[in-house]
């Protein structure tokens, strides 16, 4: 699977959120930007930091007409537990089939200490209101990531220099 690039159409998605409601990318087209972030697993250290950071900035993202949606292969119940444990304020999609991870090219074989395995590579996609990718960020570090993404989103809504 090749990696996605800026300015291409974001792959369509339809996936169940933590409440088992289907969320479609098209729900937001023309209305909101979407920050779609992929993370390896609910309630693990890096993933918890990332989710807490996005939650802490949720009001600022909302002020920029931007929806934050996290994605992992965990099921809806795991997502509900994760949200409840940390008081998260983000939607979490349950990509139990892995189709969404495949479509966005984040399901990758990685090698650590000579052992190869498949996993979700922490990645974030910023999708504009027009449905095109503003950014496709693969292999991101959770530290300071939510703020960096917010800075990019703020740039989308900044008035053009005359």
N, C-alpha and C positions, 0 to 999 in steps of 0.2 A: 504494500500500500504506500503510495507516494504521499508526501506531506502536502497539506493545503497551503495556498499562497494568498497573500493580500490581494484584494480587489476581485477575487473570484466569488461566485455565488456560494453562500454557505450551504452545505448539504442539509437537505430536509430532515427534520426529525419529528417523531411522535413517540413519546415515552411516558410511562406512568411516574408521577411524582410520589412523594412520601405518603400522600393521602389516597394513592391509587387513582388519581385523576389524570386523564391523558392531557399532556402538554404538547402543543404543536409549535414549531418555530413560526409558522404562519400566524399564530395568535398575536404576535408582536409586530409583524411587518407594517411599516408605515406609522406605527405608534411608539415603539420603544426600541432602543438599542438593547442588545443582549450580550451579557458576559457569560459565556459558556465555559465553565472550568471543569476539567477532568482531574480526578484525584484517585489514588490507588485504593484506599479502604477507609470506611467509617471508623471513627474513634481510635485512630492511630496518631502518634504525636504530631508529625508534620501536617497531616490532613486536618487535625483539630485546630492547629494554629491558623492554617489557611482559612478554614470555615469561620473561626472566631474573628479573624481580621476582616473578612468580607461582611460579616454581621455588624461589626463595629462601624463600618463605613456605609452600611445599607442606606441610611438616610441621605448621604451625599450622592450615592449612585441614583437613588430615586429622584433627587433634585435635578439630575442630569437625564431624566427620562430613560433610565437604564435598569433592566431587570437582571438580577444575578441568579444563575442556575448552575448548580454543581451536578456532576455526573460521576457515578462509580458503578461497579457491577453488583453492589450490595442491593438487597431487596427492600421493598417498601417498609417493612417492619424495622429493619436495621436503621433505615433513614429516620423513621419516627423516633426511635430510641436515641439516636445521635443528636437530633434536634432538641429533644426533651432534656437530655443530659446537660447540654451546653447552652440552652436557650437561643439556638440559632435562628436567624431571620433570613434564611435563603431557601429557595426551592431546591430539592434534591431529586434528581431523576434516577430511577432504578433501571439501569441498562443490563438486566440479568442475561439477556441474549448476547450482549456484546456488539450488537449491530451498530449502535451509535458510536462506540469506541472505534469500530472498524471504519465507519464512514468518515470520521475525523482523523484517522491515521494515528491514534494514540495507543493502540494495542500493539506493542512492539516486543520483540525478543531482546532481552538485555543480558549482559554477562557480568557477573559479580563473583570475584574470587574463583574464576575458572568454571563457574556453573552458569549454564544458560537457562533462562526461563522467560515466559511471556508474562507481561504485566502492563498495567496502564502507566504510561509515562506522563507525569504531571504536566499538563498543557492547558493553555487558555486561549479562547477565541473570542474576539470582540466583533460582534456582528452589528452592522449599522441598520438603521431603520429601513433601508432599501434592500436588506437581505444579503448584502455583500460583506465579505470579510474585511474588516478594517485592520485587524492584526491576527496572525496565527503564530502563537508563541509555544514552541515545543520545549520540553525538558526544563521547565521553570523551577526556581527555588521558591519555597513557600515564604521565606523571610522577606517581608516588605513587599510582597507581590501584589496584595490587594491595593495598596496605596499607588504602586506603579501603574496598575491597570486603571485606577481612578484618574490619575493624571492624564493618561491617554484619552479616556472618555471625555474629560473636561476639554481637551483640545478639539474634540469633534464638534462641540457645541459653542466653541469660542467664535465670536464674530470675525469674519475675514478682515485682514488688514487692508486699509484703503490704499 
